[in-house]
Amino acid sequence: MDISPDAGPAGGPPGCPLVAVVSTYMPRLSEFSFEPGLIAAVDQHAAAVCDALLPRPRRGDQDITTVPVDRSPVRREDLADYVLGFTDWLTETDWAEPVGHDFATLRLTAVCWLVREHDLLAN
């Protein structure tokens, strides 16, 4: 999978791998109005990405019911690192984008949703 920053006109900082992902998968967000189930699927994938990026307290550290949950915004650098790892894995498995939605397209669409919601490509 080619995630070169010059893959499309998505804006954002030079060299950021999010640019190519947004250029390719952002248009899928327009499908929300036609496929209500897609919203739920992308939301679940976005939550999973956030869980991977934002550390949660471990049970042994403290009583998790009294620990405030960190609501830090998603950072561009963290999401870019996640995307690099995920797309490397897709390349290693010879993944090809299907016509519909599979795990990878939902995950990459969720990345686009997070980029838009957190304005991560603003300079």
Secondary structure, DSSP 8 states (H G I E B T S, - for coil): ----GGGS---SSTT-THHHHHHHHGGGGGGGGT-HHHHHHHHHHHHHHHHHHS----TTTS-TTTS--------HHHHHHHHHHHHHHHHHTT----SS--HHHHHHHHHHHHHHHTTTT--
